[in-house]
């Protein structure tokens, strides 16, 4: 059942990040991808900074959300330069 939680947390984090950064979600599959990649980025950044968000669902969601927001921010930097 662990992979199901990854999908749910990834989709929710991607959707929240899409709403915060762009004003709307991207659709389920893109939200899922943004959330999962964001979880990896967030885990890496929090690890570098020595920050622990805990092992629960809320900690996972916060980590994925922060990472997804960073991912969308980085993508927006490249889009604006074109």
C-alpha positions in Angstrom: 0.0 0.0 0.0 3.1 2.3 0.2 3.0 3.1 -3.5 -0.6 4.1 -3.3 0.4 6.8 -0.6 3.2 8.0 -2.9 0.6 8.5 -5.7 -1.9 10.3 -3.4 0.8 12.5 -1.8 2.3 13.2 -5.2 -1.0 14.1 -6.8 -2.0 16.4 -3.9 1.4 18.1 -3.7 1.5 18.6 -7.5 -2.1 20.0 -7.5 -1.3 22.4 -4.6 1.9 23.6 -6.1 0.1 24.1 -9.5 -2.5 26.2 -7.7 0.0 28.2 -5.8 2.5 28.9 -8.6 0.3 29.0 -11.7 -3.2 29.6 -10.5 -4.6 26.2 -11.5 -3.7 22.5 -11.6 -2.1 20.7 -14.6 -4.3 17.6 -14.7 -3.9 14.4 -12.8 -0.9 12.9 -14.5 1.2 16.1 -14.6 0.2 16.9 -11.0 1.4 13.4 -10.1 4.7 13.7 -11.9 5.3 17.2 -10.5 4.5 16.0 -7.0 6.7 12.9 -7.1 9.7 14.8 -8.7 9.0 17.5 -6.1 9.2 14.9 -3.3 12.6 13.9 -4.5 13.8 17.5 -4.8 12.3 18.5 -1.5 13.9 15.5 0.3 17.2 16.4 -1.2 17.0 20.1 -0.3 15.8 19.4 3.2 18.6 16.8 3.6 21.2 19.4 2.6 19.8 21.9 5.1 19.5 19.3 7.8 15.7 19.8 8.2 13.5 16.9 9.2 9.7 17.1 8.5 8.9 13.8 10.2 7.9 10.5 8.8 4.1 10.9 8.7 1.8 11.8 5.8 1.9 15.6 6.7 5.7 15.6 6.6 5.7 13.8 3.3 3.2 16.2 1.9 5.2 19.3 3.1 8.4 17.9 1.6 6.7 17.1 -1.7 5.0 20.5 -1.8 8.1 22.5 -1.2 10.0 20.5 -3.8 7.2 20.8 -6.3 7.1 24.6 -5.8 10.9 24.7 -6.3 10.5 22.6 -9.5 7.8 24.9 -10.9 9.8 28.0 -10.0 12.9 26.7 -11.8 10.8 25.7 -14.8 9.3 29.2 -14.9 12.7 30.8 -14.9 13.6 28.9 -18.1 10.3 29.7 -19.8 10.6 33.4 -19.2 14.0 33.6 -20.8 12.8 32.3 -24.1 
